[in-house]
């Protein structure tokens, strides 16, 4: 079973990964975006880590709701409301349980991804974070390792896609040949989850 | 509807200058619409390009007179931030609505319509109708 401490460690691991990968995310965002994805997410996740330390929410759901709220408040770009909605909706779907199973997390995460799709209007194949999130959530019922693999492969599979959502979509065919920064950062969440579970 | 309960207007842009200027422009072009509360929410809290949920929430609270708040946005994170705030329910005043309208033309239409004491649905419809005004 996964308790609030597990979820706090997951968010801390995600913060460390975003810190480490921020330059790469911003570099990916340069040819097809506005070159701020890494720095925006870095600011957001550092604020998440600080808030979780200070407020120490005591259920898995409360950890994710607080993290999501903080991302919406601090990121400043489109990834803020998107990641914020993902975590907040997943957290709400987890309810007030002190501990949740991996199966409950998989189910709640699906609600979170559905909310992201509703908010942004993106479908698989549009070259967005959804291309990493959907396969990852599909695999989450099997294992955290399977989810990480699916997320990373999903992010890599965005390279040949033409963007149909967000600023990159204005570039049309010129968006082809670049890995999507949002899908890349979404995969980091699942790398962090696998690390936290120690699988 | 009494004059002291006009629909409030919030203008959300990635740029503080754009949001502020469009607010000024809409008020100026609306003539006697000085009684309408119009608040810009532009850029991030630290003054960069982007969207701040705090600035949006503060702007909405500042124009809320009890008749509803119409929010117009430019693009990308401005749209998504307002939608995310609305989806969660407790961060914007009751009866706040994201209005699907062109930013400049919609703002003028919204402020003029709100100044007549029209309700939120009428303000929303007027702003959205600005899409149908063709220039060529």
Interface residues (C-beta under 8 A of the other chain):
Chain A: X36 X40 X72 X73 X76 X77 X78 X79 X80 X81 X82 X84 X85 X88 X115 X119 X120 X166 X167
Chain B: X44 X48 X50 X51 X52 X53 X54 X76 X77 X80 X81 X83 X84 X85 X87 X88
